[in-house]
Amino acid sequence: MTQGIVFKKAKGEATDPSGKKIKFSDFLKGTHGSDSAKWKAGFKYKKALRNSKKKK
């Protein structure tokens, strides 16, 4: 076993598998369209935007 800290290799550039821009409507698909579903989709959308900015 090696000594010290072992670092993982850096991953390639993070992109959406289909290569498209993140849209709010992507998070509403498959939901019943209630206000709570839209509210939760808003949090998921904001999180996706934060994560996409970090990985660039």
CHARMM-style PDB file with segment names, atoms N, HN, CA, C and O in Angstrom:
ATOM      1  N   MET     1       0.840  -1.177   0.000  1.00  0.00      PROA
ATOM      2  CA  MET     1       0.000   0.000   0.000  1.00  0.00      PROA
ATOM      3  C   MET     1       0.890   1.246   0.000  1.00  0.00      PROA
ATOM      4  O   MET     1       1.921   1.287   0.671  1.00  0.00      PROA
ATOM      5  N   THR     2       0.479   2.244  -0.752  1.00  0.00      PROA
ATOM      6  HN  THR     2      -0.358   2.211  -1.298  1.00  0.00      PROA
ATOM      7  CA  THR     2       1.274   3.459  -0.836  1.00  0.00      PROA
ATOM      8  C   THR     2       1.031   4.333   0.383  1.00  0.00      PROA
ATOM      9  O   THR     2       0.005   4.224   1.054  1.00  0.00      PROA
ATOM     10  N   GLN     3       1.973   5.179   0.646  1.00  0.00      PROA
ATOM     11  HN  GLN     3       2.806   5.268   0.101  1.00  0.00      PROA
ATOM     12  CA  GLN     3       1.851   6.080   1.786  1.00  0.00      PROA
ATOM     13  C   GLN     3       1.347   7.434   1.317  1.00  0.00      PROA
ATOM     14  O   GLN     3       1.532   7.808   0.159  1.00  0.00      PROA
ATOM     15  N   GLY     4       0.714   8.158   2.214  1.00  0.00      PROA
ATOM     16  HN  GLY     4       0.564   7.853   3.154  1.00  0.00      PROA
ATOM     17  CA  GLY     4       0.244   9.493   1.892  1.00  0.00      PROA
ATOM     18  C   GLY     4      -1.165   9.483   1.308  1.00  0.00      PROA
ATOM     19  O   GLY     4      -1.881   8.484   1.375  1.00  0.00      PROA
ATOM     20  N   ILE     5      -1.532  10.607   0.743  1.00  0.00      PROA
ATOM     21  HN  ILE     5      -0.950  11.418   0.689  1.00  0.00      PROA
ATOM     22  CA  ILE     5      -2.876  10.789   0.209  1.00  0.00      PROA
ATOM     23  C   ILE     5      -2.896  10.378  -1.259  1.00  0.00      PROA
ATOM     24  O   ILE     5      -1.990  10.711  -2.023  1.00  0.00      PROA
ATOM     25  N   VAL     6      -3.928   9.660  -1.634  1.00  0.00      PROA
ATOM     26  HN  VAL     6      -4.664   9.390  -1.013  1.00  0.00      PROA
ATOM     27  CA  VAL     6      -4.097   9.254  -3.029  1.00  0.00      PROA
ATOM     28  C   VAL     6      -5.210  10.100  -3.627  1.00  0.00      PROA
ATOM     29  O   VAL     6      -6.335  10.104  -3.126  1.00  0.00      PROA
ATOM     30  N   PHE     7      -4.895  10.814  -4.696  1.00  0.00      PROA
ATOM     31  HN  PHE     7      -3.982  10.811  -5.103  1.00  0.00      PROA
ATOM     32  CA  PHE     7      -5.873  11.671  -5.350  1.00  0.00      PROA
ATOM     33  C   PHE     7      -6.442  10.974  -6.571  1.00  0.00      PROA
ATOM     34  O   PHE     7      -5.732  10.275  -7.293  1.00  0.00      PROA
ATOM     35  N   LYS     8      -7.734  11.173  -6.792  1.00  0.00      PROA
ATOM     36  HN  LYS     8      -8.311  11.741  -6.205  1.00  0.00      PROA
ATOM     37  CA  LYS     8      -8.367  10.609  -7.978  1.00  0.00      PROA
ATOM     38  C   LYS     8      -8.046  11.486  -9.175  1.00  0.00      PROA
ATOM     39  O   LYS     8      -7.781  12.680  -9.037  1.00  0.00      PROA
ATOM     40  N   LYS     9      -8.076  10.876 -10.351  1.00  0.00      PROA
ATOM     41  HN  LYS     9      -8.292   9.906 -10.464  1.00  0.00      PROA
ATOM     42  CA  LYS     9      -7.825  11.645 -11.567  1.00  0.00      PROA
ATOM     43  C   LYS     9      -8.992  12.586 -11.824  1.00  0.00      PROA
ATOM     44  O   LYS     9     -10.133  12.291 -11.469  1.00  0.00      PROA
ATOM     45  N   ALA    10      -8.695  13.714 -12.442  1.00  0.00      PROA
ATOM     46  HN  ALA    10      -7.768  13.954 -12.731  1.00  0.00      PROA
ATOM     47  CA  ALA    10      -9.732  14.679 -12.766  1.00  0.00      PROA
ATOM     48  C   ALA    10     -10.614  14.124 -13.871  1.00  0.00      PROA
ATOM     49  O   ALA    10     -10.135  13.504 -14.820  1.00  0.00      PROA
ATOM     50  N   LYS    11     -11.907  14.360 -13.728  1.00  0.00      PROA
ATOM     51  HN  LYS    11     -12.296  14.864 -12.957  1.00  0.00      PROA
ATOM     52  CA  LYS    11     -12.844  13.909 -14.750  1.00  0.00      PROA
ATOM     53  C   LYS    11     -12.836  14.899 -15.898  1.00  0.00      PROA
ATOM     54  O   LYS    11     -12.375  16.032 -15.758  1.00  0.00      PROA
ATOM     55  N   GLY    12     -13.347  14.462 -17.020  1.00  0.00      PROA
ATOM     56  HN  GLY    12     -13.722  13.542 -17.133  1.00  0.00      PROA
ATOM     57  CA  GLY    12     -13.448  15.337 -18.182  1.00  0.00      PROA
ATOM     58  C   GLY    12     -14.462  16.439 -17.930  1.00  0.00      PROA
ATOM     59  O   GLY    12     -15.073  16.507 -16.863  1.00  0.00      PROA
ATOM     60  N   GLU    13     -14.627  17.274 -18.894  1.00  0.00      PROA
ATOM     61  HN  GLU    13     -14.131  17.219 -19.760  1.00  0.00      PROA
ATOM     62  CA  GLU    13     -15.542  18.395 -18.758  1.00  0.00      PROA
ATOM     63  C   GLU    13     -16.964  17.884 -18.553  1.00  0.00      PROA
ATOM     64  O   GLU    13     -17.432  17.020 -19.294  1.00  0.00      PROA
ATOM     65  N   ALA    14     -17.645  18.418 -17.549  1.00  0.00      PROA
ATOM     66  HN  ALA    14     -17.265  19.120 -16.947  1.00  0.00      PROA
ATOM     67  CA  ALA    14     -18.998  17.967 -17.223  1.00  0.00      PROA
ATOM     68  C   ALA    14     -19.998  18.575 -18.195  1.00  0.00      PROA
ATOM     69  O   ALA    14     -20.166  19.794 -18.250  1.00  0.00      PROA
ATOM     70  N   THR    15     -20.655  17.721 -18.956  1.00  0.00      PROA
ATOM     71  HN  THR    15     -20.519  16.732 -18.912  1.00  0.00      PROA
ATOM     72  CA  THR    15     -21.676  18.185 -19.883  1.00  0.00      PROA
ATOM     73  C   THR    15     -22.910  17.321 -19.722  1.00  0.00      PROA
ATOM     74  O   THR    15     -22.841  16.192 -19.236  1.00  0.00      PROA
ATOM     75  N   ASP    16     -24.016  17.861 -20.129  1.00  0.00      PROA
ATOM     76  HN  ASP    16     -24.071  18.778 -20.524  1.00  0.00      PROA
ATOM     77  CA  ASP    16     -25.253  17.097 -20.128  1.00  0.00      PROA
ATOM     78  C   ASP    16     -25.105  15.973 -21.155  1.00  0.00      PROA
ATOM     79  O   ASP    16     -24.552  16.206 -22.230  1.00  0.00      PROA
ATOM     80  N   PRO    17     -25.582  14.763 -20.856  1.00  0.00      PROA
ATOM     81  CA  PRO    17     -25.409  13.653 -21.802  1.00  0.00      PROA
ATOM     82  C   PRO    17     -25.919  13.967 -23.208  1.00  0.00      PROA
ATOM     83  O   PRO    17     -25.326  13.534 -24.195  1.00  0.00      PROA
ATOM     84  N   SER    18     -27.015  14.717 -23.301  1.00  0.00      PROA
ATOM     85  HN  SER    18     -27.498  15.069 -22.498  1.00  0.00      PROA
ATOM     86  CA  SER    18     -27.545  15.056 -24.619  1.00  0.00      PROA
ATOM     87  C   SER    18     -26.909  16.335 -25.163  1.00  0.00      PROA
ATOM     88  O   SER    18     -27.164  16.706 -26.309  1.00  0.00      PROA
ATOM     89  N   GLY    19     -26.089  17.012 -24.366  1.00  0.00      PROA
ATOM     90  HN  GLY    19     -25.882  16.710 -23.436  1.00  0.00      PROA
ATOM     91  CA  GLY    19     -25.384  18.209 -24.811  1.00  0.00      PROA
ATOM     92  C   GLY    19     -26.255  19.443 -24.885  1.00  0.00      PROA
ATOM     93  O   GLY    19     -25.888  20.412 -25.549  1.00  0.00      PROA
ATOM     94  N   LYS    20     -27.408  19.436 -24.218  1.00  0.00      PROA
ATOM     95  HN  LYS    20     -27.706  18.649 -23.678  1.00  0.00      PROA
ATOM     96  CA  LYS    20     -28.282  20.600 -24.287  1.00  0.00      PROA
ATOM     97  C   LYS    20     -28.190  21.435 -23.016  1.00  0.00      PROA
ATOM     98  O   LYS    20     -27.647  20.995 -22.003  1.00  0.00      PROA
ATOM     99  N   LYS    21     -28.721  22.624 -23.090  1.00  0.00      PROA
ATOM    100  HN  LYS    21     -29.162  22.981 -23.914  1.00  0.00      PROA
ATOM    101  CA  LYS    21     -28.711  23.547 -21.969  1.00  0.00      PROA
ATOM    102  C   LYS    21     -29.728  23.108 -20.911  1.00  0.00      PROA
ATOM    103  O   LYS    21     -30.766  22.538 -21.246  1.00  0.00      PROA
ATOM    104  N   ILE    22     -29.432  23.369 -19.648  1.00  0.00      PROA
ATOM    105  HN  ILE    22     -28.589  23.832 -19.376  1.00  0.00      PROA
ATOM    106  CA  ILE    22     -30.345  23.007 -18.567  1.00  0.00      PROA
ATOM    107  C   ILE    22     -31.537  23.961 -18.583  1.00  0.00      PROA
ATOM    108  O   ILE    22     -31.366  25.180 -18.584  1.00  0.00      PROA
ATOM    109  N   LYS    23     -32.746  23.396 -18.595  1.00  0.00      PROA
ATOM    110  HN  LYS    23     -32.885  22.406 -18.594  1.00  0.00      PROA
ATOM    111  CA  LYS    23     -33.963  24.199 -18.596  1.00  0.00      PROA
ATOM    112  C   LYS    23     -34.828  23.823 -17.403  1.00  0.00      PROA
ATOM    113  O   LYS    23     -34.780  22.693 -16.918  1.00  0.00      PROA
ATOM    114  N   PHE    24     -35.612  24.772 -16.941  1.00  0.00      PROA
ATOM    115  HN  PHE    24     -35.651  25.690 -17.334  1.00  0.00      PROA
ATOM    116  CA  PHE    24     -36.497  24.526 -15.803  1.00  0.00      PROA
ATOM    117  C   PHE    24     -37.526  23.461 -16.142  1.00  0.00      PROA
ATOM    118  O   PHE    24     -37.893  22.660 -15.282  1.00  0.00      PROA
ATOM    119  N   SER    25     -37.998  23.439 -17.388  1.00  0.00      PROA
ATOM    120  HN  SER    25     -37.699  24.089 -18.087  1.00  0.00      PROA
ATOM    121  CA  SER    25     -39.029  22.477 -17.778  1.00  0.00      PROA
ATOM    122  C   SER    25     -38.526  21.039 -17.710  1.00  0.00      PROA
ATOM    123  O   SER    25     -39.330  20.113 -17.597  1.00  0.00      PROA
ATOM    124  N   ASP    26     -37.214  20.837 -17.778  1.00  0.00      PROA
ATOM    125  HN  ASP    26     -36.561  21.589 -17.870  1.00  0.00      PROA
ATOM    126  CA  ASP    26     -36.659  19.484 -17.676  1.00  0.00      PROA
ATOM    127  C   ASP    26     -36.969  18.862 -16.321  1.00  0.00      PROA
ATOM    128  O   ASP    26     -37.075  17.640 -16.210  1.00  0.00      PROA
ATOM    129  N   PHE    27     -37.115  19.681 -15.301  1.00  0.00      PROA
ATOM    130  HN  PHE    27     -37.029  20.674 -15.391  1.00  0.00      PROA
ATOM    131  CA  PHE    27     -37.351  19.179 -13.952  1.00  0.00      PROA
ATOM    132  C   PHE    27     -38.836  19.012 -13.651  1.00  0.00      PROA
ATOM    133  O   PHE    27     -39.195  18.376 -12.660  1.00  0.00      PROA
ATOM    134  N   LEU    28     -39.703  19.573 -14.488  1.00  0.00      PROA
ATOM    135  HN  LEU    28     -39.412  20.090 -15.293  1.00  0.00      PROA
ATOM    136  CA  LEU    28     -41.142  19.445 -14.265  1.00  0.00      PROA
ATOM    137  C   LEU    28     -41.737  18.242 -14.984  1.00  0.00      PROA
ATOM    138  O   LEU    28     -42.886  17.885 -14.725  1.00  0.00      PROA
ATOM    139  N   LYS    29     -40.994  17.616 -15.870  1.00  0.00      PROA
ATOM    140  HN  LYS    29     -40.061  17.907 -16.081  1.00  0.00      PROA
ATOM    141  CA  LYS    29     -41.529  16.483 -16.623  1.00  0.00      PROA
ATOM    142  C   LYS    29     -41.788  15.309 -15.690  1.00  0.00      PROA
ATOM    143  O   LYS    29     -40.982  15.015 -14.807  1.00  0.00      PROA
ATOM    144  N   GLY    30     -42.908  14.649 -15.893  1.00  0.00      PROA
ATOM    145  HN  GLY    30     -43.562  14.888 -16.610  1.00  0.00      PROA
ATOM    146  CA  GLY    30     -43.242  13.489 -15.087  1.00  0.00      PROA
ATOM    147  C   GLY    30     -43.874  13.828 -13.752  1.00  0.00      PROA
ATOM    148  O   GLY    30     -44.146  12.931 -12.953  1.00  0.00      PROA
ATOM    149  N   THR    31     -44.114  15.112 -13.494  1.00  0.00      PROA
ATOM    150  HN  THR    31     -43.893  15.840 -14.143  1.00  0.00      PROA
ATOM    151  CA  THR    31     -44.751  15.504 -12.239  1.00  0.00      PROA
ATOM    152  C   THR    31     -46.212  15.827 -12.512  1.00  0.00      PROA
ATOM    153  O   THR    31     -46.632  15.916 -13.666  1.00  0.00      PROA
ATOM    154  N   HSD    32     -46.967  15.998 -11.465  1.00  0.00      PROA
ATOM    155  HN  HSD    32     -46.626  15.926 -10.528  1.00  0.00      PROA
ATOM    156  CA  HSD    32     -48.400  16.254 -11.611  1.00  0.00      PROA
ATOM    157  C   HSD    32     -48.718  17.728 -11.778  1.00  0.00      PROA
ATOM    158  O   HSD    32     -49.887  18.088 -11.909  1.00  0.00      PROA
ATOM    159  N   GLY    33     -47.717  18.584 -11.777  1.00  0.00      PROA
ATOM    160  HN  GLY    33     -46.767  18.291 -11.671  1.00  0.00      PROA
ATOM    161  CA  GLY    33     -47.930  19.999 -12.061  1.00  0.00      PROA
ATOM    162  C   GLY    33     -48.498  20.806 -10.906  1.00  0.00      PROA
ATOM    163  O   GLY    33     -48.961  21.928 -11.111  1.00  0.00      PROA
ATOM    164  N   SER    34     -48.472  20.262  -9.700  1.00  0.00      PROA
ATOM    165  HN  SER    34     -48.096  19.351  -9.534  1.00  0.00      PROA
ATOM    166  CA  SER    34     -48.976  21.017  -8.551  1.00  0.00      PROA
ATOM    167  C   SER    34     -47.956  22.074  -8.147  1.00  0.00      PROA
ATOM    168  O   SER    34     -46.823  22.083  -8.627  1.00  0.00      PROA
ATOM    169  N   ASP    35     -48.381  22.955  -7.263  1.00  0.00      PROA
ATOM    170  HN  ASP    35     -49.302  22.947  -6.873  1.00  0.00      PROA
ATOM    171  CA  ASP    35     -47.472  24.007  -6.804  1.00  0.00      PROA
ATOM    172  C   ASP    35     -46.280  23.427  -6.057  1.00  0.00      PROA
ATOM    173  O   ASP    35     -45.164  23.933  -6.178  1.00  0.00      PROA
ATOM    174  N   SER    36     -46.512  22.363  -5.280  1.00  0.00      PROA
ATOM    175  HN  SER    36     -47.418  21.952  -5.182  1.00  0.00      PROA
ATOM    176  CA  SER    36     -45.391  21.778  -4.540  1.00  0.00      PROA
ATOM    177  C   SER    36     -44.389  21.135  -5.494  1.00  0.00      PROA
ATOM    178  O   SER    36     -43.183  21.174  -5.248  1.00  0.00      PROA
ATOM    179  N   ALA    37     -44.884  20.543  -6.584  1.00  0.00      PROA
ATOM    180  HN  ALA    37     -45.863  20.511  -6.783  1.00  0.00      PROA
ATOM    181  CA  ALA    37     -43.979  19.943  -7.566  1.00  0.00      PROA
ATOM    182  C   ALA    37     -43.147  21.026  -8.249  1.00  0.00      PROA
ATOM    183  O   ALA    37     -41.955  20.839  -8.491  1.00  0.00      PROA
ATOM    184  N   LYS    38     -43.776  22.153  -8.557  1.00  0.00      PROA
ATOM    185  HN  LYS    38     -44.745  22.306  -8.360  1.00  0.00      PROA
ATOM    186  CA  LYS    38     -43.047  23.268  -9.176  1.00  0.00      PROA
ATOM    187  C   LYS    38     -42.021  23.843  -8.202  1.00  0.00      PROA
ATOM    188  O   LYS    38     -40.918  24.218  -8.598  1.00  0.00      PROA
ATOM    189  N   TRP    39     -42.398  23.910  -6.925  1.00  0.00      PROA
ATOM    190  HN  TRP    39     -43.295  23.606  -6.603  1.00  0.00      PROA
ATOM    191  CA  TRP    39     -41.500  24.425  -5.884  1.00  0.00      PROA
ATOM    192  C   TRP    39     -40.260  23.547  -5.779  1.00  0.00      PROA
ATOM    193  O   TRP    39     -39.136  24.049  -5.747  1.00  0.00      PROA
ATOM    194  N   LYS    40     -40.471  22.223  -5.726  1.00  0.00      PROA
ATOM    195  HN  LYS    40     -41.384  21.815  -5.752  1.00  0.00      PROA
ATOM    196  CA  LYS    40     -39.353  21.285  -5.633  1.00  0.00      PROA
ATOM    197  C   LYS    40     -38.509  21.320  -6.900  1.00  0.00      PROA
ATOM    198  O   LYS    40     -37.284  21.214  -6.834  1.00  0.00      PROA
ATOM    199  N   ALA    41     -39.154  21.466  -8.050  1.00  0.00      PROA
ATOM    200  HN  ALA    41     -40.149  21.552  -8.103  1.00  0.00      PROA
ATOM    201  CA  ALA    41     -38.424  21.545  -9.310  1.00  0.00      PROA
ATOM    202  C   ALA    41     -37.535  22.786  -9.333  1.00  0.00      PROA
ATOM    203  O   ALA    41     -36.447  22.767  -9.909  1.00  0.00      PROA
ATOM    204  N   GLY    42     -38.002  23.859  -8.706  1.00  0.00      PROA
ATOM    205  HN  GLY    42     -38.885  23.875  -8.238  1.00  0.00      PROA
ATOM    206  CA  GLY    42     -37.204  25.077  -8.626  1.00  0.00      PROA
ATOM    207  C   GLY    42     -35.905  24.854  -7.877  1.00  0.00      PROA
ATOM    208  O   GLY    42     -34.855  25.355  -8.279  1.00  0.00      PROA
ATOM    209  N   PHE    43     -35.974  24.097  -6.780  1.00  0.00      PROA
ATOM    210  HN  PHE    43     -36.826  23.689  -6.453  1.00  0.00      PROA
ATOM    211  CA  PHE    43     -34.761  23.799  -6.019  1.00  0.00      PROA
ATOM    212  C   PHE    43     -33.808  22.920  -6.823  1.00  0.00      PROA
ATOM    213  O   PHE    43     -32.597  23.138  -6.810  1.00  0.00      PROA
ATOM    214  N   LYS    44     -34.356  21.924  -7.525  1.00  0.00      PROA
ATOM    215  HN  LYS    44     -35.340  21.747  -7.536  1.00  0.00      PROA
ATOM    216  CA  LYS    44     -33.520  21.035  -8.333  1.00  0.00      PROA
ATOM    217  C   LYS    44     -32.849  21.803  -9.468  1.00  0.00      PROA
ATOM    218  O   LYS    44     -31.687  21.560  -9.792  1.00  0.00      PROA
ATOM    219  N   TYR    45     -33.599  22.740 -10.074  1.00  0.00      PROA
ATOM    220  HN  TYR    45     -34.543  22.937  -9.811  1.00  0.00      PROA
ATOM    221  CA  TYR    45     -33.068  23.549 -11.170  1.00  0.00      PROA
ATOM    222  C   TYR    45     -31.920  24.434 -10.681  1.00  0.00      PROA
ATOM    223  O   TYR    45     -30.879  24.518 -11.332  1.00  0.00      PROA
ATOM    224  N   LYS    46     -32.110  25.087  -9.546  1.00  0.00      PROA
ATOM    225  HN  LYS    46     -32.957  25.018  -9.018  1.00  0.00      PROA
ATOM    226  CA  LYS    46     -31.063  25.953  -8.996  1.00  0.00      PROA
ATOM    227  C   LYS    46     -29.819  25.149  -8.630  1.00  0.00      PROA
ATOM    228  O   LYS    46     -28.695  25.606  -8.834  1.00  0.00      PROA
ATOM    229  N   LYS    47     -30.026  23.949  -8.088  1.00  0.00      PROA
ATOM    230  HN  LYS    47     -30.939  23.578  -7.921  1.00  0.00      PROA
ATOM    231  CA  LYS    47     -28.896  23.088  -7.733  1.00  0.00      PROA
ATOM    232  C   LYS    47     -28.136  22.666  -8.981  1.00  0.00      PROA
ATOM    233  O   LYS    47     -26.906  22.636  -8.980  1.00  0.00      PROA
ATOM    234  N   ALA    48     -28.860  22.339 -10.046  1.00  0.00      PROA
ATOM    235  HN  ALA    48     -29.860  22.363 -10.048  1.00  0.00      PROA
ATOM    236  CA  ALA    48     -28.216  21.942 -11.298  1.00  0.00      PROA
ATOM    237  C   ALA    48     -27.405  23.095 -11.877  1.00  0.00      PROA
ATOM    238  O   ALA    48     -26.320  22.881 -12.418  1.00  0.00      PROA
ATOM    239  N   LEU    49     -27.920  24.305 -11.768  1.00  0.00      PROA
ATOM    240  HN  LEU    49     -28.801  24.479 -11.328  1.00  0.00      PROA
ATOM    241  CA  LEU    49     -27.178  25.469 -12.263  1.00  0.00      PROA
ATOM    242  C   LEU    49     -25.911  25.687 -11.449  1.00  0.00      PROA
ATOM    243  O   LEU    49     -24.854  25.982 -12.007  1.00  0.00      PROA
ATOM    244  N   ARG    50     -26.017  25.540 -10.118  1.00  0.00      PROA
ATOM    245  HN  ARG    50     -26.876  25.301  -9.665  1.00  0.00      PROA
ATOM    246  CA  ARG    50     -24.831  25.703  -9.271  1.00  0.00      PROA
ATOM    247  C   ARG    50     -23.778  24.663  -9.619  1.00  0.00      PROA
ATOM    248  O   ARG    50     -22.596  24.987  -9.737  1.00  0.00      PROA
ATOM    249  N   ASN    51     -24.200  23.424  -9.781  1.00  0.00      PROA
ATOM    250  HN  ASN    51     -25.160  23.161  -9.685  1.00  0.00      PROA
ATOM    251  CA  ASN    51     -23.251  22.354 -10.067  1.00  0.00      PROA
ATOM    252  C   ASN    51     -22.618  22.510 -11.439  1.00  0.00      PROA
ATOM    253  O   ASN    51     -21.444  22.182 -11.613  1.00  0.00      PROA
ATOM    254  N   SER    52     -23.373  23.006 -12.421  1.00  0.00      PROA
ATOM    255  HN  SER    52     -24.326  23.272 -12.279  1.00  0.00      PROA
ATOM    256  CA  SER    52     -22.802  23.168 -13.753  1.00  0.00      PROA
ATOM    257  C   SER    52     -21.770  24.293 -13.763  1.00  0.00      PROA
ATOM    258  O   SER    52     -20.806  24.231 -14.527  1.00  0.00      PROA
ATOM    259  N   LYS    53     -21.951  25.317 -12.931  1.00  0.00      PROA
ATOM    260  HN  LYS    53     -22.734  25.367 -12.310  1.00  0.00      PROA
ATOM    261  CA  LYS    53     -20.984  26.410 -12.868  1.00  0.00      PROA
ATOM    262  C   LYS    53     -19.700  25.967 -12.183  1.00  0.00      PROA
ATOM    263  O   LYS    53     -18.614  26.403 -12.565  1.00  0.00      PROA
ATOM    264  N   LYS    54     -19.812  25.100 -11.170  1.00  0.00      PROA
ATOM    265  HN  LYS    54     -20.694  24.746 -10.860  1.00  0.00      PROA
ATOM    266  CA  LYS    54     -18.634  24.622 -10.446  1.00  0.00      PROA
ATOM    267  C   LYS    54     -17.725  23.795 -11.337  1.00  0.00      PROA
ATOM    268  O   LYS    54     -16.502  23.898 -11.243  1.00  0.00      PROA
ATOM    269  N   LYS    55     -18.306  22.984 -12.193  1.00  0.00      PROA
ATOM    270  HN  LYS    55     -19.299  22.901 -12.270  1.00  0.00      PROA
ATOM    271  CA  LYS    55     -17.540  22.007 -12.954  1.00  0.00      PROA
ATOM    272  C   LYS    55     -16.918  22.571 -14.215  1.00  0.00      PROA
ATOM    273  O   LYS    55     -16.150  21.875 -14.880  1.00  0.00      PROA
ATOM    274  N   LYS    56     -17.230  23.823 -14.565  1.00  0.00      PROA
ATOM    275  HN  LYS    56     -17.853  24.388 -14.025  1.00  0.00      PROA
ATOM    276  CA  LYS    56     -16.664  24.403 -15.792  1.00  0.00      PROA
ATOM    277  C   LYS    56     -15.259  24.886 -15.584  1.00  0.00      PROA
ATOM    278  OT1 LYS    56     -14.638  25.399 -16.515  1.00  0.00      PROA
TER     279      LYS     56
END
